[in-house]
Amino acid sequence: MVSSVRACAAVGHTPPDAEDLTQGFFERLLQKDYLRAADQAKGRFRTFLLVALDRFLANEWDRARAQKRGGGCAVVPLDTTLAERLYAEQSVPESSIEQEYERRWALTLVEQSVSRLAD
């Protein structure tokens, strides 16, 4: 256990983090029964453990840096009451849905441009 703590610390982890990673590594090793894959004909047991540790550390590094869904994005609230009021006031469009969308989009751009010019 001491050598794996040193290995974790050698790749930039603090000693407490290295101890946690080492404990997590051995927990996963035993929980998933990875020792069944060890085969003396394929090489030394020490090499098997080092490769398994490297893979575990790479997976933990990926997991620590993975962004949760929506992470790093600002939440923009939608004012649905305004949209509902605007569309309720409008009559049924004579044009296609796509043309109406394009028209509303263009009108919104114009409104925003005028507002920016006024500011």
N, C-alpha and C positions, 0 to 999 in steps of 0.2 A: 504494500500500500504506500509506503514511503516513496518508492521510486516513481509511482504514477503521480503522486502529489508533486514531486520535483519536476516531472515531465510537464504537468499542467502549468506549474509556476514558470517553467522555462519558456513557455509560449505566450507569456504575458499576463497570466492570471495572478491575482493576489493570493497569498497563502490560504486565507479562508475560502476563497472561491475555488482554489485548486483542491482543497479538501472536499468541498461539496461536489465538484465534478468527479473526483475519484470515487466518492461514495455512490454517486449516481451511475457511474460506469459499472461498478461491480453489481449494483442493484439490477441494472438492465441486463448485464451478462448472465446473472443467475435467473432472473425473471423470465427472460426469453430463451433460456437454455442454450445459449450460444456455444457452450463448451462442447456440445455434441458435435459441432463442426470441426473441432480440433482433431487433426489426424497427423500422427507422427510421421507418416510417409510423405506428407506434404511439407514438412519443415518443423522447426523447433517451436515449442510451446511459447517461449518468450517472444518470438517473432509474431506468432498468432495473436498474443495479447497486445503487442505494440500496434499491430495493424487495426485490431478491434478498437483500441483506445483512440487512434487517429481518426477512425471513422466516427466514433462517438463524439469526439471533440468537434469535428466538422459539422455534424448534425446539430449539436448544441449551439454552435456559432450561427448556423443558418436560422435556427429557431429563435435565438435571441434577437436577431436583426430582422426577422420577418415582420412585415407591417400588417396589422389587423385590417380587416375590411373597413375602408373609410378612414384609415389612419393618415394623419398629416393633412387632411382636407378640412377646410372651413365649412361649417354647416350654414347653409343659406336658407332661412325660413321662407316659405312660399305664402304669399298673401292670397289665399283662395277666395276670401270674401270679395276682394276687389275684382278678381277674374270672373267670379260668378255674377256679380252685379253688371259688369261690362257686357257679358254675353247674354244676360237676361234682357238688357235694354235693346239689343240688336234684333233686327228681324231675321228671318230665315234667309241665308245667303242664296242668291241666284246662281252664283258660280260654284265650281267644284270645291271640295274640302281643301285640296292642295292650293288652289288659287286664293281661297279665303285665308289660309295660313300665311301664304306669301304676302298678301295685302296687310294683314295684321302685323306681321314681322316688319315690313317696311314702315308702317305707321309708328310702331314702337321705336324704331331707329330714328325716325324724324323727331319724335317727341323727346327722346334722350338727347339728340343733337341740339335741339332748341333749348332744352334745359341747361346743357353745358355752356352754350353760348351766353345764356342769360347770366350764368354764374360768373 
